[in-house]
């Protein structure tokens, strides 16, 4: 199965469980915010216990996507530019003085 279909089917399964539990709780007239919290927890537990093959397929597709290096020259150039922008450079005001600490330093040097 295609990875995008795996993601969609797993997400719809989880959403369906959440919606079903939420509707049941709302019909039973549970406070809406409490019903939403309970539905989220129950949906998480049901998905964790019963949807293991789907969850592992989605995790595997995510891992394969992250580990396969599909690089091109544009991606490398963008990464190099971002890395160069992230490196700290000298401040344009460095060495121009004007601060309190610079005045103290100049006073000590004059003595």
Secondary structure, DSSP 8 states (H G I E B T S, - for coil): --HHHHHHHHHHHHHHHHHHHHHHHHHTT--HHHHHHHHHHHHHHHHHHH-HHHHHHHHHHHHHHHHS----HHHHHHHHHHHHHHS----TTTTS--SHHHHHHHHHHH-
